Amino acid sequence: MLDRTAVFLPIGFQSVAFDFDNDGWTDILCRGGPGPVKLMRNTKCRNFQDVTAAAGLSAMPWSGPVAVGDFDGDGFLDVFCLGAGPDAARPNCT
């Protein structure tokens, strides 16, 4: 099980592994700087599914630093992205 503390990613090409949907499988959030954010859900079959749009992250044309943590205390890890336009906190309502 992954530690549920917040993770902060500064500017650059990065990825963070965390359980976005609380199913016990590690998902991946990737971002290129400058480049769009991609949230990839682990399908448990050695594959990943792009769930960026479903998570509300596709509206960001590029992303700066990213933080992941349970910001609203609901037990699901949330994503906070700095990027073009308003900063976006994306609560996870999975």
N, C-alpha and C positions, 0 to 999 in steps of 0.2 A: 504494500500500500504506500502511495506517495504521501509525503508530508503535506499538510494542507496550508502551510504558510504561504504568504504572497511571494511571487517571483517578479523581479523587475528586469527588463531587457533594455539596455541603452541602444543608441543609434548604431546601425550596422546590419549585416545579414545574420539573422538569428532564427532559432526555433526554440520552443519550450514544450516539454512533454508534461501533460497533466490529464486527469480524468474529467473531461468536460461534461459528460452525461452521467457520471456516477454509476457506470455499469461494471466497474472493476477493471476495465481495459484502458491502457494509456493512449490518449489522443494527442495530436500534434498541432500546434499553432506555429506557422512559418511566416516570416516576413522578410522582405528584402528592403534595404534602405537605399534608394527609393524604390518602392514596389508595393504591390497590394498585399494585404494580409490574407492568408489561406488557413482555414481551420479544417483539419482532416480528422474525421472520426474513425476510430479503429473498429472494423467490422468483425473482428475476432477470427477472420479467415485469411490472415496474412495479407489483408487488403485494407486500404483506407478510402473513405468516401468523403468528397468535398462537401462540407456543410456550411461553408462561408456565408452563403446567402441566407440560409435558414437561421443562422445565428445573428443576422443583422449586421455583418461585418463587410459586406460587399460594396457598400456605399462609399467606402474610403478608397480614393484612388491611390494613396500611398500611406505608409505609416511610419511614424517615428518610434520612440520608445513604447514598449508594451509592458503592462503589469497584469498579473493574474493572481486572483485571490478571492476569498469569499467576502466581498465588500458589504453585502446586505445581510449576512448572517443566516441565509436560508439553507445552508448545507451544500450548495452548488458553487463551484468556482466560477467567477465572473472575469471578464476581460475588459481592461481599460487601455485604449489606444490613443496616442497623440498623433495627429496627422493633419492633412490638408483640411481646412474648415474647422468646425468646432470639435473640441476633444470629445471623444465618445466613450462613455461607459456602457458596456453591453451586459446587462444583467442576464444571467443564465436561467431561463425558465423551463429547462428541459424536464 
